[in-house]
Amino acid sequence: MDYEFPKEFDLIVVGTGVVESILSAAASRVGKRVLQIDENDYYGGQWASFSLESIIKSKHHKKDYGGNESETNLLRFGNDLVSLKNIAHKFHMTSNNTLEEETDKIENEEQPKENKWTEENLLKLSRKFNIDLYPKLQYARGDFVELLISSNIARYCEYRSVSRILIWFNNRLESLPCSRSDVFANTKVSVVEKRMLMKLLTSLNDKEKHVQNYENKTFKEFLTDKKLTPNLIHYVLYGISSSSDDTSCEDGIEKARRFLNSLGRFGNTPFLFSLYGSGEIPQAFCRLSAVFGGTFALGQQIQGFSISDDKFKSVTLQSQTVEAEKLVLNIENLPARFIKSDKLEYISRCILITDRSVLDSEKEHLSLIFYPPTDGKSFTTVIEMGFLTGTCPNNLYLVHLIAKQNTSPQEDFQHVIDKLFASHVEETSQEKPSILWSYYFSMPETNDIILSDDLPNNIFVCPGPEIDLDYDTSVDKAKLLFEKMYPDLEFLPRAPDPEEIIIGDDNEEEESTDINEEDHDKVINVEQEDKENVISAEQEDKVNVISAEQEDKVDQQ
Amino acid sequence: MHGRLKVRTTEEQKAIKLKEQQKKLDAYKHAMERVLSTRKKDSYDPKSLQISSGILQANPDVYTIWNYRKEVILMKVKESNDDELEGEEKLIDFLEDEIKLTEQCLPSNPKSYGTWHHRYWVLLHHPKPNWNNEFSLCTKYLSKDDRNFHCWDYRRLLVNKIGITLDHELRFSTERLNNNFSNYSSWHYRSTLRKLDSDCVNHELELVKSAVFTDPIDSSAWFYLRWVLSNPTIKKDTKLELLEAFEQLEELEPDCKWVILGKCWLLEQGDLKTRLETYKKLVVLDPLRKGMYMDFIRQAQKEI
């Protein structure tokens, strides 16, 4: 690279995942000089979204982490422990089909008819996919959404609400009655059950009331004692509170409350999803960081970092050493010697491309499906994204499966896939969607990882995604780390709107005259840069939106 | 300091806002004066007419200005009657602009009486009114706010103008109810669609039952239930069944006055003792209407 970074920063952030990006934004926001770098040439790390082609090509392993640390006295970033494992992808179409289709395709740009999908024409649409490594939803009244609003970062993203919630019950998919309108419109429960359910939901949502005498009991026992009918217990236990049979009463109620509390704010369900994929979220925070003067560099070759007197000193890039007071890095980039745990829990992940929705409906484009635990299999969360979420092309669906790993992703999801999908294109049944492409992997669960006591106290480590549906744990973690880093400073105060910023005000120059000339210039430059950043960022946003909309239109035509 | 933006204080923002408001006010006053000073019986000032549309977009609730425009329209209608060659075409162009104006006024106040009335009035004077277009606009507005009773009123007027099937409207009203059943307008609209006969009365009863069980405190469904129950085709058995269901509901919600009141409607010709007991319960649960319930009790006692 030809350019040089300044020699010194207040904070260097290595990685662009959600937690470290929140920290980067928070530090820039209170005036710290931040350098955020990533070895990947994309944002997000384990939180990123990919096109179809890039997720297949991406190795998710950067390099060999072994050896020659001592030669240069530099610690190398990264470890072998925290990375995606068991990656396997496959196209599920027959090949002879492919050949026939190909000749047609050259002339005819239209999308193939049903059952005519081939590897080639999926890859042709590669860029219309935004495939999340780890899809996240957001509780409409959760900490994360509140943070987006209070810090004014919400404007950097667009959102869609989850349009329906389904639950697997009695060997089929049913819609989960959660709001008052759902309960009213539901035809599967009797009127008395409707009242019982509504009564329970209102009482659970009542924060004042505390449930007594259930300290050591499960949520299931609590529901059974309420004399609820079996189907209502199923809805509340596995759906609304997404719990298992052994979830404690306290936890179950807490989870149900979070769900119920977020109802009725945006849309019909309690959840929001960031349009164009969850990979947008870390970028929104990075953008705020950049607007407030943060320096960003992706695709960097980083040689390592140095420690002296038990303190982090500097990071060495390809040809330059940059010093900083503090270092923030994500767990992926932490050298193995600072990780105490030798075994990790994993999250099983599976991503599918299918040709129709699991439950056809005209207006549903984003479905959350709860698949309760059965026969020793974990609770599985399924998120089906349609065209309107901006994550897949028209007429196709992107399906994400998430569960705590028991054995391997394939085994963990086999029963769900057997029930919800037809496994091969040839055996397409009328109702079940066919799987066109599948991608399996294991995501390490790094939130409970134990770090070594030798870790210098000016290095702060950010975990990757955790199993929760939402970002609230990540926000808490970021807040906690920020408090440790800067105990006296405010965490992400509201950023001003562009119209509140004074551009080219005369007073500004008068005020600055007492600073010496060099500093003076700096002040003005920075101010102007920021303004430009704000404006160009805004414009970019609009362009993005508009171009995406246009694409949509073209597709629909 | 690095990366600090200079931001306006709230005081400064307030001052700017106040200045803007003052400016708007002056312009508004000036415009009103201008329009009213040129208002005449037999001719109009095109500039004033243009200004008046600006006023209405800012504040669609000035009846005087709507009336001024109606006077102008009447002049135009007369003009077009005199001009046999191009009269109608000219009038249509003029009225279409008028319809567009009401559309521009609705976003600032979708519940403006004046705007909705003006729109209908214009269409009545329109040589070729497009009622179907109005109808889809109405549906659109109702999906944005299904408690806008102006819109429901308008819909009823339109349904009389064009042939819409009963099925379509029933489906529409069910859809709105599924969205939110705490809505007097959509229940009422449903009640205007048809005369209930013995075939459909049970379906309506099930629907409204579902609502009162889902949320017994919500009064809108109870009003509809009362109307359904007043239908003479309801069988005695059905009423008894419902009474039983209400007793179950009362067990779950002992403090809800609507459940007891619902029982009263079903008991009208029933056993006197039970009726007196229910009225007494209501006196306790709903002390604000104590006098009315006491009156019920007295009347019931008289019947003996």
Interface residues (C-beta under 8 A of the other chain):
Chain A: S28 G31 R33 R180 S181 V183 F184 A185 V191 V192 K194 R195 M196 M198 K199 F292 G293 G294 P496 E500 I501 I502 D505 E508 V526 E527 D530
Chain B: M1 H2 G3 R4 L5 K6 V7 R8 Q13 L177 N178 N179 N180 F181 K209 S210 A211 F213 T214 D215 P216 A245 Q248 L249 L252 E253
